[in-house]
Amino acid sequence: MITNKRYRIVIRCSQCGEKYILRGRQNEQGEYETGFKRCVCGNEAHLHVDATPE
């Protein structure tokens, strides 16, 4: 089930406090696809993700 609905994704790093605002779509597993890989501090695992529909 792929939805075409776009989401506003806010990603916050729990290590350095950096905040990223991106747009993305939800994939079949329920995860959000934005192309985001890791924070500038190198953190890849401890991220807080909030999503709201556009």
PyMOL Python script that loads the backbone (N, CA, C, O; Angstrom):
from pymol import cmd

cmd.read_pdbstr("""\
ATOM      1  N   MET A   1       0.835  -1.182   0.000  1.00  0.00           N
ATOM      2  CA  MET A   1       0.000   0.000   0.000  1.00  0.00           C
ATOM      3  C   MET A   1       0.880   1.247   0.000  1.00  0.00           C
ATOM      4  O   MET A   1       1.367   1.665   1.051  1.00  0.00           O
ATOM      5  N   ILE A   2       1.081   1.826  -1.148  1.00  0.00           N
ATOM      6  CA  ILE A   2       1.866   3.048  -1.258  1.00  0.00           C
ATOM      7  C   ILE A   2       0.894   4.213  -1.365  1.00  0.00           C
ATOM      8  O   ILE A   2      -0.011   4.210  -2.200  1.00  0.00           O
ATOM      9  N   THR A   3       1.093   5.205  -0.512  1.00  0.00           N
ATOM     10  CA  THR A   3       0.240   6.383  -0.575  1.00  0.00           C
ATOM     11  C   THR A   3       0.978   7.496  -1.302  1.00  0.00           C
ATOM     12  O   THR A   3       2.199   7.615  -1.203  1.00  0.00           O
ATOM     13  N   ASN A   4       0.239   8.295  -2.018  1.00  0.00           N
ATOM     14  CA  ASN A   4       0.830   9.421  -2.733  1.00  0.00           C
ATOM     15  C   ASN A   4       0.788  10.687  -1.907  1.00  0.00           C
ATOM     16  O   ASN A   4       1.200  11.748  -2.375  1.00  0.00           O
ATOM     17  N   LYS A   5       0.299  10.591  -0.692  1.00  0.00           N
ATOM     18  CA  LYS A   5       0.198  11.750   0.181  1.00  0.00           C
ATOM     19  C   LYS A   5       1.589  12.177   0.654  1.00  0.00           C
ATOM     20  O   LYS A   5       2.390  11.348   1.087  1.00  0.00           O
ATOM     21  N   ARG A   6       1.861  13.474   0.566  1.00  0.00           N
ATOM     22  CA  ARG A   6       3.146  13.986   1.043  1.00  0.00           C
ATOM     23  C   ARG A   6       3.026  14.386   2.502  1.00  0.00           C
ATOM     24  O   ARG A   6       1.963  14.796   2.967  1.00  0.00           O
ATOM     25  N   TYR A   7       4.131  14.260   3.211  1.00  0.00           N
ATOM     26  CA  TYR A   7       4.194  14.592   4.628  1.00  0.00           C
ATOM     27  C   TYR A   7       5.294  15.606   4.876  1.00  0.00           C
ATOM     28  O   TYR A   7       6.310  15.624   4.181  1.00  0.00           O
ATOM     29  N   ARG A   8       5.081  16.443   5.866  1.00  0.00           N
ATOM     30  CA  ARG A   8       6.121  17.352   6.355  1.00  0.00           C
ATOM     31  C   ARG A   8       6.813  16.599   7.477  1.00  0.00           C
ATOM     32  O   ARG A   8       6.186  16.283   8.488  1.00  0.00           O
ATOM     33  N   ILE A   9       8.086  16.309   7.314  1.00  0.00           N
ATOM     34  CA  ILE A   9       8.849  15.504   8.255  1.00  0.00           C
ATOM     35  C   ILE A   9       9.818  16.415   9.010  1.00  0.00           C
ATOM     36  O   ILE A   9      10.611  17.131   8.398  1.00  0.00           O
ATOM     37  N   VAL A  10       9.750  16.383  10.333  1.00  0.00           N
ATOM     38  CA  VAL A  10      10.691  17.121  11.168  1.00  0.00           C
ATOM     39  C   VAL A  10      11.558  16.094  11.885  1.00  0.00           C
ATOM     40  O   VAL A  10      11.056  15.277  12.657  1.00  0.00           O
ATOM     41  N   ILE A  11      12.858  16.139  11.624  1.00  0.00           N
ATOM     42  CA  ILE A  11      13.810  15.208  12.233  1.00  0.00           C
ATOM     43  C   ILE A  11      14.680  15.997  13.188  1.00  0.00           C
ATOM     44  O   ILE A  11      15.286  16.997  12.802  1.00  0.00           O
ATOM     45  N   ARG A  12      14.746  15.548  14.441  1.00  0.00           N
ATOM     46  CA  ARG A  12      15.590  16.196  15.452  1.00  0.00           C
ATOM     47  C   ARG A  12      16.629  15.199  15.961  1.00  0.00           C
ATOM     48  O   ARG A  12      16.308  14.054  16.279  1.00  0.00           O
ATOM     49  N   CYS A  13      17.861  15.650  16.029  1.00  0.00           N
ATOM     50  CA  CYS A  13      18.950  14.830  16.542  1.00  0.00           C
ATOM     51  C   CYS A  13      18.983  14.955  18.057  1.00  0.00           C
ATOM     52  O   CYS A  13      19.008  16.063  18.592  1.00  0.00           O
ATOM     53  N   SER A  14      18.982  13.823  18.748  1.00  0.00           N
ATOM     54  CA  SER A  14      19.008  13.858  20.205  1.00  0.00           C
ATOM     55  C   SER A  14      20.414  14.098  20.757  1.00  0.00           C
ATOM     56  O   SER A  14      20.566  14.399  21.941  1.00  0.00           O
ATOM     57  N   GLN A  15      21.440  13.969  19.916  1.00  0.00           N
ATOM     58  CA  GLN A  15      22.810  14.185  20.385  1.00  0.00           C
ATOM     59  C   GLN A  15      23.239  15.644  20.304  1.00  0.00           C
ATOM     60  O   GLN A  15      23.797  16.177  21.263  1.00  0.00           O
ATOM     61  N   CYS A  16      22.986  16.295  19.172  1.00  0.00           N
ATOM     62  CA  CYS A  16      23.472  17.671  19.014  1.00  0.00           C
ATOM     63  C   CYS A  16      22.343  18.706  18.971  1.00  0.00           C
ATOM     64  O   CYS A  16      22.608  19.904  19.073  1.00  0.00           O
ATOM     65  N   GLY A  17      21.087  18.262  18.822  1.00  0.00           N
ATOM     66  CA  GLY A  17      19.967  19.183  18.817  1.00  0.00           C
ATOM     67  C   GLY A  17      19.637  19.774  17.457  1.00  0.00           C
ATOM     68  O   GLY A  17      18.736  20.607  17.358  1.00  0.00           O
ATOM     69  N   GLU A  18      20.334  19.373  16.416  1.00  0.00           N
ATOM     70  CA  GLU A  18      20.074  19.881  15.063  1.00  0.00           C
ATOM     71  C   GLU A  18      18.668  19.478  14.619  1.00  0.00           C
ATOM     72  O   GLU A  18      18.180  18.406  14.977  1.00  0.00           O
ATOM     73  N   LYS A  19      18.021  20.346  13.833  1.00  0.00           N
ATOM     74  CA  LYS A  19      16.659  20.095  13.369  1.00  0.00           C
ATOM     75  C   LYS A  19      16.614  20.208  11.854  1.00  0.00           C
ATOM     76  O   LYS A  19      17.151  21.151  11.273  1.00  0.00           O
ATOM     77  N   TYR A  20      15.963  19.228  11.216  1.00  0.00           N
ATOM     78  CA  TYR A  20      15.816  19.188   9.771  1.00  0.00           C
ATOM     79  C   TYR A  20      14.332  19.147   9.441  1.00  0.00           C
ATOM     80  O   TYR A  20      13.576  18.399  10.061  1.00  0.00           O
ATOM     81  N   ILE A  21      13.910  19.954   8.462  1.00  0.00           N
ATOM     82  CA  ILE A  21      12.523  19.952   8.003  1.00  0.00           C
ATOM     83  C   ILE A  21      12.550  19.511   6.543  1.00  0.00           C
ATOM     84  O   ILE A  21      13.136  20.175   5.689  1.00  0.00           O
ATOM     85  N   LEU A  22      11.901  18.370   6.274  1.00  0.00           N
ATOM     86  CA  LEU A  22      11.927  17.767   4.943  1.00  0.00           C
ATOM     87  C   LEU A  22      10.514  17.410   4.500  1.00  0.00           C
ATOM     88  O   LEU A  22       9.572  17.460   5.291  1.00  0.00           O
ATOM     89  N   ARG A  23      10.380  17.054   3.246  1.00  0.00           N
ATOM     90  CA  ARG A  23       9.122  16.523   2.732  1.00  0.00           C
ATOM     91  C   ARG A  23       9.381  15.094   2.296  1.00  0.00           C
ATOM     92  O   ARG A  23      10.457  14.770   1.792  1.00  0.00           O
ATOM     93  N   GLY A  24       8.377  14.235   2.495  1.00  0.00           N
ATOM     94  CA  GLY A  24       8.553  12.848   2.100  1.00  0.00           C
ATOM     95  C   GLY A  24       7.232  12.133   1.941  1.00  0.00           C
ATOM     96  O   GLY A  24       6.161  12.708   2.132  1.00  0.00           O
ATOM     97  N   ARG A  25       7.332  10.881   1.592  1.00  0.00           N
ATOM     98  CA  ARG A  25       6.160  10.024   1.417  1.00  0.00           C
ATOM     99  C   ARG A  25       6.331   8.778   2.274  1.00  0.00           C
ATOM    100  O   ARG A  25       7.448   8.408   2.635  1.00  0.00           O
ATOM    101  N   GLN A  26       5.216   8.140   2.594  1.00  0.00           N
ATOM    102  CA  GLN A  26       5.243   6.942   3.410  1.00  0.00           C
ATOM    103  C   GLN A  26       5.376   5.721   2.500  1.00  0.00           C
ATOM    104  O   GLN A  26       4.689   5.628   1.483  1.00  0.00           O
ATOM    105  N   ASN A  27       6.264   4.779   2.865  1.00  0.00           N
ATOM    106  CA  ASN A  27       6.445   3.585   2.042  1.00  0.00           C
ATOM    107  C   ASN A  27       5.570   2.439   2.553  1.00  0.00           C
ATOM    108  O   ASN A  27       4.769   2.623   3.468  1.00  0.00           O
ATOM    109  N   GLU A  28       5.727   1.277   1.967  1.00  0.00           N
ATOM    110  CA  GLU A  28       4.895   0.119   2.301  1.00  0.00           C
ATOM    111  C   GLU A  28       5.082  -0.363   3.739  1.00  0.00           C
ATOM    112  O   GLU A  28       4.156  -0.929   4.318  1.00  0.00           O
ATOM    113  N   GLN A  29       6.257  -0.149   4.325  1.00  0.00           N
ATOM    114  CA  GLN A  29       6.536  -0.570   5.694  1.00  0.00           C
ATOM    115  C   GLN A  29       6.090   0.451   6.727  1.00  0.00           C
ATOM    116  O   GLN A  29       6.255   0.225   7.926  1.00  0.00           O
ATOM    117  N   GLY A  30       5.525   1.574   6.286  1.00  0.00           N
ATOM    118  CA  GLY A  30       5.075   2.606   7.207  1.00  0.00           C
ATOM    119  C   GLY A  30       6.153   3.603   7.589  1.00  0.00           C
ATOM    120  O   GLY A  30       5.929   4.465   8.439  1.00  0.00           O
ATOM    121  N   GLU A  31       7.327   3.494   6.965  1.00  0.00           N
ATOM    122  CA  GLU A  31       8.417   4.430   7.219  1.00  0.00           C
ATOM    123  C   GLU A  31       8.309   5.592   6.245  1.00  0.00           C
ATOM    124  O   GLU A  31       7.642   5.491   5.216  1.00  0.00           O
ATOM    125  N   TYR A  32       8.969   6.693   6.575  1.00  0.00           N
ATOM    126  CA  TYR A  32       8.921   7.877   5.732  1.00  0.00           C
ATOM    127  C   TYR A  32      10.169   7.964   4.877  1.00  0.00           C
ATOM    128  O   TYR A  32      11.285   7.865   5.386  1.00  0.00           O
ATOM    129  N   GLU A  33       9.984   8.147   3.582  1.00  0.00           N
ATOM    130  CA  GLU A  33      11.084   8.259   2.630  1.00  0.00           C
ATOM    131  C   GLU A  33      11.380   9.737   2.386  1.00  0.00           C
ATOM    132  O   GLU A  33      10.562  10.452   1.807  1.00  0.00           O
ATOM    133  N   THR A  34      12.554  10.192   2.830  1.00  0.00           N
ATOM    134  CA  THR A  34      12.944  11.583   2.623  1.00  0.00           C
ATOM    135  C   THR A  34      14.320  11.702   1.983  1.00  0.00           C
ATOM    136  O   THR A  34      14.662  12.765   1.466  1.00  0.00           O
ATOM    137  N   GLY A  35      15.107  10.652   2.003  1.00  0.00           N
ATOM    138  CA  GLY A  35      16.476  10.710   1.521  1.00  0.00           C
ATOM    139  C   GLY A  35      17.455  11.075   2.622  1.00  0.00           C
ATOM    140  O   GLY A  35      18.659  11.141   2.376  1.00  0.00           O
ATOM    141  N   PHE A  36      16.958  11.315   3.845  1.00  0.00           N
ATOM    142  CA  PHE A  36      17.813  11.685   4.970  1.00  0.00           C
ATOM    143  C   PHE A  36      18.602  10.460   5.418  1.00  0.00           C
ATOM    144  O   PHE A  36      18.024   9.389   5.601  1.00  0.00           O
ATOM    145  N   LYS A  37      19.914  10.601   5.598  1.00  0.00           N
ATOM    146  CA  LYS A  37      20.764   9.485   6.005  1.00  0.00           C
ATOM    147  C   LYS A  37      21.274   9.627   7.436  1.00  0.00           C
ATOM    148  O   LYS A  37      21.136   8.709   8.245  1.00  0.00           O
ATOM    149  N   ARG A  38      21.873  10.796   7.749  1.00  0.00           N
ATOM    150  CA  ARG A  38      22.414  10.997   9.095  1.00  0.00           C
ATOM    151  C   ARG A  38      22.603  12.485   9.364  1.00  0.00           C
ATOM    152  O   ARG A  38      22.637  13.304   8.446  1.00  0.00           O
ATOM    153  N   CYS A  39      22.722  12.804  10.626  1.00  0.00           N
ATOM    154  CA  CYS A  39      22.921  14.180  11.072  1.00  0.00           C
ATOM    155  C   CYS A  39      24.356  14.626  10.760  1.00  0.00           C
ATOM    156  O   CYS A  39      25.229  13.795  10.509  1.00  0.00           O
ATOM    157  N   VAL A  40      24.588  15.921  10.779  1.00  0.00           N
ATOM    158  CA  VAL A  40      25.939  16.448  10.534  1.00  0.00           C
ATOM    159  C   VAL A  40      26.925  16.007  11.608  1.00  0.00           C
ATOM    160  O   VAL A  40      28.132  15.994  11.366  1.00  0.00           O
ATOM    161  N   CYS A  41      26.429  15.644  12.797  1.00  0.00           N
ATOM    162  CA  CYS A  41      27.317  15.178  13.868  1.00  0.00           C
ATOM    163  C   CYS A  41      27.654  13.687  13.713  1.00  0.00           C
ATOM    164  O   CYS A  41      28.441  13.152  14.494  1.00  0.00           O
ATOM    165  N   GLY A  42      27.068  13.014  12.715  1.00  0.00           N
ATOM    166  CA  GLY A  42      27.367  11.603  12.474  1.00  0.00           C
ATOM    167  C   GLY A  42      26.336  10.650  13.060  1.00  0.00           C
ATOM    168  O   GLY A  42      26.431   9.441  12.851  1.00  0.00           O
ATOM    169  N   ASN A  43      25.362  11.165  13.784  1.00  0.00           N
ATOM    170  CA  ASN A  43      24.330  10.332  14.403  1.00  0.00           C
ATOM    171  C   ASN A  43      23.407   9.759  13.334  1.00  0.00           C
ATOM    172  O   ASN A  43      22.866  10.500  12.514  1.00  0.00           O
ATOM    173  N   GLU A  44      23.226   8.430  13.345  1.00  0.00           N
ATOM    174  CA  GLU A  44      22.323   7.772  12.408  1.00  0.00           C
ATOM    175  C   GLU A  44      21.170   7.076  13.107  1.00  0.00           C
ATOM    176  O   GLU A  44      20.177   6.743  12.461  1.00  0.00           O
ATOM    177  N   ALA A  45      21.275   6.845  14.419  1.00  0.00           N
ATOM    178  CA  ALA A  45      20.305   5.987  15.104  1.00  0.00           C
ATOM    179  C   ALA A  45      19.372   6.733  16.050  1.00  0.00           C
ATOM    180  O   ALA A  45      18.190   6.395  16.118  1.00  0.00           O
ATOM    181  N   HIS A  46      19.848   7.715  16.768  1.00  0.00           N
ATOM    182  CA  HIS A  46      19.051   8.360  17.808  1.00  0.00           C
ATOM    183  C   HIS A  46      18.439   9.657  17.280  1.00  0.00           C
ATOM    184  O   HIS A  46      18.881  10.756  17.615  1.00  0.00           O
ATOM    185  N   LEU A  47      17.400   9.494  16.439  1.00  0.00           N
ATOM    186  CA  LEU A  47      16.731  10.626  15.828  1.00  0.00           C
ATOM    187  C   LEU A  47      15.249  10.586  16.190  1.00  0.00           C
ATOM    188  O   LEU A  47      14.647   9.514  16.253  1.00  0.00           O
ATOM    189  N   HIS A  48      14.675  11.743  16.423  1.00  0.00           N
ATOM    190  CA  HIS A  48      13.246  11.850  16.720  1.00  0.00           C
ATOM    191  C   HIS A  48      12.557  12.364  15.465  1.00  0.00           C
ATOM    192  O   HIS A  48      12.903  13.430  14.957  1.00  0.00           O
ATOM    193  N   VAL A  49      11.562  11.594  14.952  1.00  0.00           N
ATOM    194  CA  VAL A  49      10.896  11.934  13.693  1.00  0.00           C
ATOM    195  C   VAL A  49       9.434  12.239  13.955  1.00  0.00           C
ATOM    196  O   VAL A  49       8.720  11.427  14.543  1.00  0.00           O
ATOM    197  N   ASP A  50       8.982  13.421  13.516  1.00  0.00           N
ATOM    198  CA  ASP A  50       7.567  13.820  13.581  1.00  0.00           C
ATOM    199  C   ASP A  50       7.084  14.025  12.144  1.00  0.00           C
ATOM    200  O   ASP A  50       7.780  14.637  11.334  1.00  0.00           O
ATOM    201  N   ALA A  51       5.899  13.516  11.833  1.00  0.00           N
ATOM    202  CA  ALA A  51       5.350  13.670  10.490  1.00  0.00           C
ATOM    203  C   ALA A  51       3.924  14.208  10.574  1.00  0.00           C
ATOM    204  O   ALA A  51       3.116  13.746  11.379  1.00  0.00           O
ATOM    205  N   THR A  52       3.634  15.188   9.731  1.00  0.00           N
ATOM    206  CA  THR A  52       2.281  15.729   9.615  1.00  0.00           C
ATOM    207  C   THR A  52       1.929  15.794   8.138  1.00  0.00           C
ATOM    208  O   THR A  52       2.773  16.154   7.317  1.00  0.00           O
ATOM    209  N   PRO A  53       0.688  15.449   7.787  1.00  0.00           N
ATOM    210  CA  PRO A  53       0.297  15.514   6.371  1.00  0.00           C
ATOM    211  C   PRO A  53       0.267  16.957   5.881  1.00  0.00           C
ATOM    212  O   PRO A  53      -0.040  17.883   6.632  1.00  0.00           O
ATOM    213  N   GLU A  54       0.593  17.123   4.597  1.00  0.00           N
ATOM    214  CA  GLU A  54       0.553  18.458   3.994  1.00  0.00           C
ATOM    215  C   GLU A  54      -0.807  18.731   3.429  1.00  0.00           C
ATOM    216  O   GLU A  54      -1.042  19.806   2.877  1.00  0.00           O
TER     217      GLU A  54
END
""", "prot")
cmd.dss("prot")
cmd.show_as("cartoon", "prot")
cmd.util.cbc("prot")
cmd.orient("prot")
